[in-house]
Amino acid sequence: MTASVWRKRGKRFLRFALFAPIALPLGYLPRPWARALSRRLGDLCRLVLPRETRRARRHLETAFPQQSAADREQLVKETFHHVGHLAVDFLRIRRGLSAELLRNLDVTGEEHLRSTEESGRPTLLITAHFGNWELLAAYLADRERSIHVLYHPFPEQRLNRFVEETRERAGVRLISAEQPAPAMRALLRQELVGILVDRIPRDGGVSCRFFGKECFTTPGAARLALRAGALVLCAALWEDASSGYRVRFWPAWDLSGQTDVPGAAEEISRRMTAWTEEIVREEPSQWPWFYNRWKVRSGRNKTAAAARDGNDRGDERVDTE
């Protein structure tokens, strides 16, 4: 094992060891108090994580060039506050308090969810790192149909165990994205399978546009849906102005007849990315703008992206570490 790998592992462990004693008690405070403290924690993170803060500013400038610098800076602050709120509510999910968080949930498009439940067909639910995707899974786990979630394990083992235990306590069944075969079996049993479609591909991917700039999207979700003959249900759950939550389901996409269409997986992947941009534009403060959706990982994609974008090495140097 190389020295750089040990350094990365050491940094991950240190972050978890420092963060856990501060964050964990927030799950036991009354929610208004915990949220107020989580905002201060978000402010602290914005100060002690300068690289992520700079990245958020740069990404917001890319996405909303027409906004003033002051408005974008406010969105940077709200982004870190949002992450703090997510942490507080995740801890409450761990304590079995999902029903409390969902008590006054505003539901839009429930008929689209019910139609997939009554169709007798496999359903692939897609969402993104928008709003509170963990609470969305907990909400769906409380319905009659089982929900399985494809996920990528965290490199830090202690954090990974913590997250896995919390999701399982909420009734969510986990499937590692590194071994996705159980997802196909779940779909064929007409159970619900959820996936975050805005992750950066580890290799390859479909060239898409996100806020006008090229990014890459894995075609895995689209291929899974096509192979299973599944309906694709888009869903998002996010916080409203009253600190309560609202959830929305969009009309399901019926992919029947597209299995053998050349390029179908690529077009569906682009459609998923366009939908992600749509919901982020609706509530931009509930998107982690320090997350580099435009990051290019594979050598093949780096070569293609550099050729199209004029080899913007300054951006790549910061965001590919």
C-alpha positions as CSV (number, residue, x, y, z in Angstrom):
1,M,0.0,0.0,0.0
2,T,1.4,3.4,-1.0
3,A,2.1,6.3,1.2
4,S,-0.6,8.4,-0.6
5,V,-3.2,5.7,0.1
6,W,-2.3,5.7,3.8
7,R,-2.5,9.5,3.9
8,K,-6.0,9.4,2.4
9,R,-7.1,6.8,4.8
10,G,-5.7,8.8,7.7
11,K,-7.5,12.0,6.6
12,R,-10.8,10.1,6.3
13,F,-10.4,8.6,9.7
14,L,-9.5,12.0,11.2
15,R,-12.4,13.7,9.7
16,F,-14.8,11.1,11.0
17,A,-13.2,11.1,14.5
18,L,-13.4,14.9,14.7
19,F,-16.9,15.2,13.2
20,A,-18.7,12.4,15.1
21,P,-18.4,13.9,18.7
22,I,-19.7,17.2,17.4
23,A,-22.5,15.9,15.2
24,L,-23.9,12.9,17.1
25,P,-25.3,14.8,20.1
26,L,-27.4,16.9,17.7
27,G,-29.6,13.9,17.1
28,Y,-30.8,14.0,20.7
29,L,-31.6,17.7,20.9
30,P,-35.1,19.2,20.1
31,R,-35.1,19.6,16.4
32,P,-35.3,23.5,16.4
33,W,-32.3,23.6,18.6
34,A,-30.4,21.0,16.6
35,R,-31.1,22.9,13.4
36,A,-29.9,26.2,14.8
37,L,-26.7,24.5,15.9
38,S,-26.3,22.7,12.6
39,R,-26.4,26.1,10.8
40,R,-23.5,27.2,12.9
41,L,-21.8,23.9,12.1
42,G,-22.3,24.6,8.4
43,D,-20.8,28.0,8.8
44,L,-17.8,26.4,10.5
45,C,-17.4,23.9,7.7
46,R,-17.5,26.7,5.2
47,L,-14.6,28.3,7.0
48,V,-12.4,25.3,7.7
49,L,-13.0,23.7,4.2
50,P,-11.8,26.5,1.9
51,R,-11.3,24.2,-1.1
52,E,-14.9,23.0,-1.0
53,T,-16.1,26.6,-0.5
54,R,-14.1,27.8,-3.5
55,R,-15.4,24.9,-5.5
56,A,-19.0,25.8,-4.6
57,R,-18.5,29.4,-5.7
58,R,-17.0,28.3,-9.0
59,H,-19.8,25.9,-9.7
60,L,-22.5,28.4,-8.9
61,E,-20.8,30.9,-11.2
62,T,-21.0,28.2,-13.9
63,A,-24.7,27.4,-13.2
64,F,-26.0,30.9,-12.6
65,P,-23.7,33.4,-14.4
66,Q,-26.6,36.0,-14.5
67,Q,-26.8,36.2,-10.7
68,S,-24.9,38.7,-8.7
69,A,-21.8,37.7,-6.7
70,A,-23.7,38.5,-3.5
71,D,-26.6,36.2,-4.5
72,R,-24.3,33.4,-5.3
73,E,-22.4,33.9,-2.0
74,Q,-25.7,33.6,-0.2
75,L,-26.4,30.3,-2.0
76,V,-22.9,29.1,-0.8
77,K,-23.9,29.8,2.8
78,E,-27.3,28.1,2.3
79,T,-25.6,25.0,0.8
80,F,-23.5,24.4,3.9
81,H,-26.6,25.1,6.1
82,H,-28.5,22.6,4.1
83,V,-25.8,19.9,4.6
84,G,-26.0,20.6,8.4
85,H,-29.7,20.1,8.4
86,L,-29.3,16.9,6.4
87,A,-26.9,15.6,9.1
88,V,-29.4,16.5,11.9
89,D,-32.3,14.7,10.2
90,F,-30.2,11.7,9.3
91,L,-29.5,11.3,13.0
92,R,-33.2,11.5,13.7
93,I,-33.9,8.9,11.1
94,R,-31.3,6.7,12.9
95,R,-33.3,7.1,16.1
96,G,-36.5,6.0,14.4
97,L,-38.0,9.4,14.2
98,S,-38.8,9.5,10.4
99,A,-42.5,9.7,11.1
100,E,-41.9,12.9,13.1
101,L,-40.0,14.5,10.2
102,L,-42.7,13.4,7.8
103,R,-45.7,14.4,9.9
104,N,-46.8,17.3,7.8
105,L,-45.4,16.1,4.5
106,D,-46.8,17.8,1.4
107,V,-47.2,15.2,-1.3
108,T,-47.5,16.0,-5.0
109,G,-48.0,13.3,-7.7
110,E,-48.8,10.4,-5.4
111,E,-51.0,9.1,-8.1
112,H,-47.9,8.4,-10.2
113,L,-46.4,6.4,-7.4
114,R,-49.6,4.5,-6.9
115,S,-49.9,3.7,-10.6
116,T,-46.5,2.0,-10.6
117,E,-47.5,0.0,-7.5
118,E,-50.7,-1.1,-9.2
119,S,-49.1,-1.8,-12.6
120,G,-47.5,-5.1,-11.6
121,R,-44.4,-4.0,-13.4
122,P,-40.8,-3.5,-12.1
123,T,-40.1,0.1,-11.1
124,L,-36.8,1.9,-11.0
125,L,-37.0,5.0,-8.8
126,I,-34.4,7.7,-9.6
127,T,-33.5,10.7,-7.6
128,A,-30.4,12.8,-7.0
129,H,-28.3,14.4,-4.3
130,F,-31.0,16.9,-3.9
131,G,-33.1,17.7,-0.9
132,N,-33.2,14.8,1.6
133,W,-32.8,11.6,-0.4
134,E,-32.4,9.6,2.8
135,L,-35.8,10.7,4.1
136,L,-37.3,9.9,0.7
137,A,-36.1,6.3,1.1
138,A,-37.5,6.2,4.6
139,Y,-40.8,7.5,3.4
140,L,-41.0,4.8,0.7
141,A,-39.9,2.1,3.1
142,D,-43.1,2.7,5.1
143,R,-45.2,1.7,2.1
144,E,-46.3,-1.9,1.3
145,R,-43.8,-2.4,-1.5
146,S,-40.2,-3.2,-0.4
147,I,-37.6,-0.7,-1.4
148,H,-34.0,-1.5,-2.3
149,V,-31.3,1.2,-2.7
150,L,-28.2,0.8,-4.8
151,Y,-25.3,2.6,-3.1
152,H,-21.6,3.0,-3.2
153,P,-19.9,2.1,0.1
154,F,-18.0,5.0,1.8
155,P,-14.2,4.5,1.8
156,E,-14.1,5.2,5.6
157,Q,-15.3,1.9,7.1
158,R,-16.6,3.4,10.4
159,L,-18.7,5.9,8.5
160,N,-19.9,3.3,6.1
161,R,-21.1,1.0,8.9
162,F,-22.9,4.0,10.6
163,V,-24.7,4.9,7.3
164,E,-25.6,1.3,6.5
165,E,-27.0,0.7,10.0
166,T,-29.1,3.9,9.8
167,R,-30.6,3.0,6.5
168,E,-31.4,-0.5,7.5
169,R,-33.1,0.8,10.7
170,A,-35.4,2.9,8.5
171,G,-36.4,-0.3,6.6
172,V,-34.3,0.3,3.5
173,R,-32.7,-2.7,1.9
174,L,-29.2,-2.1,0.6
175,I,-27.6,-3.3,-2.6
176,S,-24.0,-2.5,-3.3
177,A,-23.6,-0.8,-6.7
178,E,-20.4,-2.9,-7.1
179,Q,-22.5,-6.1,-7.2
180,P,-25.8,-5.0,-8.7
181,A,-27.2,-8.4,-9.7
182,P,-29.7,-8.4,-6.7
183,A,-31.2,-5.2,-8.1
184,M,-32.3,-7.1,-11.2
185,R,-33.8,-9.8,-9.1
186,A,-35.7,-7.3,-6.9
187,L,-37.1,-5.6,-10.0
188,L,-38.3,-8.8,-11.4
189,R,-40.1,-9.5,-8.2
190,Q,-41.9,-6.1,-8.8
191,E,-40.2,-4.5,-5.9
192,L,-38.9,-0.9,-5.9
193,V,-35.3,-0.2,-6.6
194,G,-33.9,3.3,-6.0
195,I,-30.7,4.9,-7.4
196,L,-29.0,8.2,-7.3
197,V,-28.4,9.1,-11.0
198,D,-26.0,12.1,-10.5
199,R,-22.9,10.2,-9.3
200,I,-19.7,10.7,-11.3
201,P,-18.9,7.6,-13.3
202,R,-15.7,5.8,-12.2
203,D,-15.0,5.0,-15.8
204,G,-16.7,5.7,-19.1
205,G,-20.1,7.2,-19.1
206,V,-22.4,9.1,-21.4
207,S,-21.6,12.7,-22.4
208,C,-24.3,15.0,-21.1
209,R,-24.9,18.7,-20.4
210,F,-25.5,19.9,-16.9
211,F,-26.1,23.7,-16.5
212,G,-24.6,24.1,-20.0
213,K,-21.3,22.3,-19.3
214,E,-20.3,18.8,-20.2
215,C,-20.5,16.1,-17.6
216,F,-20.6,12.3,-17.8
217,T,-23.4,10.1,-16.6
218,T,-23.2,6.4,-16.0
219,P,-25.6,4.5,-18.3
220,G,-26.0,1.8,-15.7
221,A,-29.4,2.9,-14.4
222,A,-30.8,3.2,-17.9
223,R,-29.5,-0.2,-18.9
224,L,-30.9,-1.8,-15.7
225,A,-34.3,-0.3,-16.4
226,L,-34.2,-1.5,-20.1
227,R,-33.2,-5.0,-19.2
228,A,-35.9,-5.4,-16.6
229,G,-38.6,-3.7,-18.7
230,A,-39.1,-1.4,-15.8
231,L,-41.0,1.8,-15.4
232,V,-38.8,4.7,-14.4
233,L,-40.2,6.9,-11.6
234,C,-38.5,10.2,-10.8
235,A,-39.0,11.5,-7.3
236,A,-37.5,14.1,-5.0
237,L,-38.1,15.1,-1.4
238,W,-37.0,18.5,-0.2
239,E,-37.4,21.1,2.6
240,D,-39.9,23.9,2.2
241,A,-39.8,27.4,3.8
242,S,-41.4,26.2,7.0
243,S,-38.7,23.6,7.7
244,G,-41.1,20.9,6.8
245,Y,-40.8,18.6,3.8
246,R,-42.5,18.1,0.5
247,V,-42.2,15.2,-1.9
248,R,-43.0,15.1,-5.6
249,F,-43.4,12.2,-8.0
250,W,-43.3,12.7,-11.7
251,P,-45.2,10.7,-14.3
252,A,-43.4,7.4,-14.9
253,W,-41.4,6.8,-18.0
254,D,-42.5,3.7,-19.9
255,L,-39.5,2.2,-21.7
256,S,-41.5,-0.5,-23.4
257,G,-40.2,-1.2,-26.9
258,Q,-36.9,0.6,-26.4
259,T,-34.8,-2.4,-25.3
260,D,-33.4,-3.0,-28.8
261,V,-33.3,0.6,-29.9
262,P,-29.6,1.7,-30.6
263,G,-28.5,4.4,-28.3
264,A,-31.6,4.1,-26.0
265,A,-29.5,3.8,-22.8
266,E,-27.5,6.9,-23.7
267,E,-30.6,9.0,-24.5
268,I,-32.3,7.9,-21.2
269,S,-29.2,8.8,-19.3
270,R,-29.3,12.3,-20.8
271,R,-32.9,12.6,-19.9
272,M,-32.1,11.6,-16.3
273,T,-29.4,14.3,-16.2
274,A,-31.8,16.9,-17.6
275,W,-34.3,16.0,-15.0
276,T,-31.7,16.5,-12.3
277,E,-30.9,20.0,-13.6
278,E,-34.7,20.7,-13.6
279,I,-35.1,20.0,-9.9
280,V,-31.9,21.7,-8.9
281,R,-33.0,24.9,-10.6
282,E,-36.2,24.7,-8.6
283,E,-34.5,24.8,-5.3
284,P,-30.7,25.5,-5.8
285,S,-30.0,25.9,-2.1
286,Q,-30.7,22.2,-1.6
287,W,-27.9,21.0,-3.9
288,P,-24.4,20.4,-2.6
289,W,-22.6,22.8,-4.9
290,F,-19.1,21.7,-3.6
291,Y,-19.8,18.4,-5.3
292,N,-18.2,18.5,-8.7
293,R,-20.8,17.0,-11.0
294,W,-18.5,17.9,-13.9
295,K,-15.5,16.0,-12.6
296,V,-13.9,13.7,-15.2
297,R,-12.3,10.5,-13.8
298,S,-11.4,8.1,-16.6
299,G,-8.4,8.7,-18.9
300,R,-10.6,8.3,-21.9
301,N,-13.1,10.9,-20.8
302,K,-10.4,13.3,-19.7
303,T,-8.9,13.2,-23.2
304,A,-12.3,13.8,-24.8
305,A,-13.3,16.5,-22.4
306,A,-10.0,18.3,-22.7
307,A,-10.2,18.4,-26.4
308,R,-13.7,19.9,-26.3
309,D,-13.1,22.4,-23.5
310,G,-9.7,23.6,-24.5
311,N,-7.9,21.6,-21.9
312,D,-8.9,23.7,-18.9
313,R,-6.1,22.4,-16.6
314,G,-6.7,24.9,-13.9
315,D,-10.2,23.5,-13.1
316,E,-9.1,19.9,-13.4
317,R,-6.2,20.4,-11.0
318,V,-8.4,21.5,-8.2
319,D,-11.3,19.1,-8.7
320,T,-9.8,15.8,-9.5
321,E,-7.8,15.3,-6.3
